[in-house]
Amino acid sequence: MDTITPYIDPVFDFLKSGFNSINNLPGALLIAVAAAILMQSWKQWLPVSALAVVVQVAVERLAPVLTSHASFQLPQIMEQPFWVQCASRLVGYAIVIAIFFFLKSLVLKRPAAKHAH
């Protein structure tokens, strides 16, 4: 077990970091709730999670423009930290949206289709 721990710990740290980056921001949780509500099936889970990251980046870039009339700036897409942060958020959104969609599917169970005899 000691031989695989150095390889597993960074993975769990990355998952935890991604989850915390979404769970600790009310705006990100709202994006995740909206994404889960709009999702129709598990097939959409990863694309919707990726779209949630795009929405969050857009909101972060547009909020200063709309609230304090700051100049619009594109994100630093040519820098590695931007992509690491996006990957972390993708993991976080995937976890949080999966939880919300699972809860939604439990609460809004569709009635079983009746078979015609």
N, C-alpha and C positions, 0 to 999 in steps of 0.2 A: 504494500500500500504506500510505503514511503517513496517508492520509485515513481509513482504516477501523480502524487500530490503536487509536485512543482509544476506539472502540466495542467492539472485540473483547477488549481487555485486561481490562476489568471482568468480562466474561462468564467468561473463563478463570480469573480470580482467584476468582470466586464458585464455579465448579466445583471448583477446587483446595481452597478453604476447606471446602466441603461434604465432599469426599473425605477431607481430613485430619481433620475433626471425627469421622468414623466410624473411620477407619483408626488413629487414635491412642488409641482407647479400647477396651480388651479387652472390656468389657461390650457395647459397640456392635457389635463384630465377632462376638460370640456371637449377638446378636440377628440380625445379617445372615446368619450361617451357618444358624441355625434357620429363618429366612425362606426361604432358598434351598432348604433341604431340604424344607420344606412346600410350596413352589411346584410346581405340576404342569405349567404351561405359561407361555409368555411373555405371554399375555393377563392373567395375574395380577400381572405385574411392578410396575406403578405402584400398584395397590391394596395389594399386600403391602409395598411401600416406605413408603407412607403409614401403614400399620398398624405398621410397625417404629418410625416416629417416635413414634406414640402410646404404644407399649410403652416406649420409652426415657424419655419424659416421665413416664410412670407410675412406672417404676422409680426415677427420680431423686426423685420426690416421696415415694414410699413407703419408700425405703431408710433415711432418717433416722428415720422413725417406727418401723421394725422394729428397727433396730440400736441406737439411743440413746433410744428412747421420746420423741422430739421430737413436737411437735404437728404435725398434718397441715395443710399449706397448699396451696391451689390455685395453679397457675402464674399468672403475671401475664398473663392472656390479653387484657387490655385495653391492653397496652403493645406498641408496634411492635417493640422488640427481641426479644420472645418469638416473634413471627411470622417475623421475619427469620431467627432461629436455627432455627425449624422448617423454613423453606424451604431453608435451607442443609443441614440434616440430611436432608431429603427428597432433595435432589440427591445427597448423599453416600451415602445408603442405596441409591438407585437405581443408582448406579455400582457399589458394592460387591456388592449382591445380584445385579446382572447378571453380574459377574465370577464369583461363586460359582455361580450357576445355569448359566452357560456351562460352567464346569469340571465341574459335576455332570452335565450333559448329555453331555459327552465321556466321562466315566468310566462312566456308567450308560447307555450306548447300549442302546436297546431292540432286540431282534432283529427283523429284517424279517419281516413277516407272510407266511406261506407261502400261496400261492394254491392253491386246490383246482382240480384238473384235471378 
